[in-house]
């Protein structure tokens, strides 16, 4: 058996805060819900964290899943509405 040591480290200070927005897409008379996850703040090099769309359920057609980037783009463009 190997003598490799595994060490897990967790920073106790939060790295960033996320704001979760609920949304939905209607397709073929069926509604598909999602969360738009918007991380706040910058990393230690001043870079902005990436936004993410997370679907509520696994059964989302690929035509809808492929809209994730467009949903993020629309959100950013209409942020001040």
C-alpha positions in Angstrom: 0.0 0.0 0.0 1.2 3.5 -0.8 2.3 6.0 1.9 0.7 9.0 0.0 -0.8 11.6 2.3 -3.9 13.5 1.4 -4.5 16.9 2.9 -7.8 18.9 2.6 -7.7 22.6 3.3 -10.7 24.9 3.5 -10.5 28.7 3.9 -12.9 29.7 6.7 -13.4 33.2 5.2 -16.0 33.3 2.3 -14.3 33.7 -1.1 -17.3 35.4 -2.7 -21.1 35.8 -2.4 -23.6 34.5 -4.9 -27.0 36.0 -5.8 -29.4 33.4 -7.1 -32.2 34.6 -9.5 -35.0 32.3 -10.4 -36.2 32.2 -14.1 -37.9 30.0 -16.6 -38.1 29.2 -20.3 -41.4 28.1 -21.9 -41.0 25.7 -24.9 -43.8 23.7 -26.5 -46.2 24.8 -23.8 -44.0 23.4 -21.0 -42.1 25.5 -18.5 -38.4 24.8 -17.6 -37.2 26.5 -14.4 -33.6 27.6 -13.7 -31.5 29.5 -11.3 -29.1 32.2 -12.7 -26.2 32.3 -10.3 -24.4 35.6 -10.1 -21.2 35.6 -8.1 -20.3 39.0 -6.6 -16.9 40.4 -6.2 -13.5 39.8 -7.8 -10.8 37.2 -7.2 -7.4 38.3 -5.8 -6.2 39.2 -9.3 -9.2 41.4 -10.0 -11.0 39.0 -12.3 -14.8 38.7 -12.3 -16.3 35.3 -11.5 -18.4 33.5 -14.2 -22.2 33.5 -14.1 -23.9 30.1 -14.3 -27.4 28.8 -15.3 -28.4 25.8 -13.3 -31.6 23.9 -14.4 -33.9 22.7 -11.6 -34.3 19.2 -13.1 -32.4 16.8 -15.4 -35.2 16.5 -17.9 -34.5 19.7 -19.9 -34.3 19.3 -23.7 -31.0 20.1 -25.3 -32.6 23.0 -27.3 -33.4 24.6 -23.9 -30.1 23.8 -22.2 -28.2 25.3 -25.1 -29.8 28.7 -24.3 -27.7 29.1 -21.1 -25.2 31.5 -22.6 -28.0 33.6 -24.2 -29.9 33.8 -20.8 -26.7 35.1 -19.2 -26.1 37.6 -22.0 -29.7 38.8 -21.8 -29.5 39.2 -18.1 -26.3 41.3 -18.3 -27.7 43.5 -21.1 -30.9 44.1 -19.1 -29.3 44.3 -15.6 -30.8 47.7 -14.9 -34.4 47.1 -15.9 
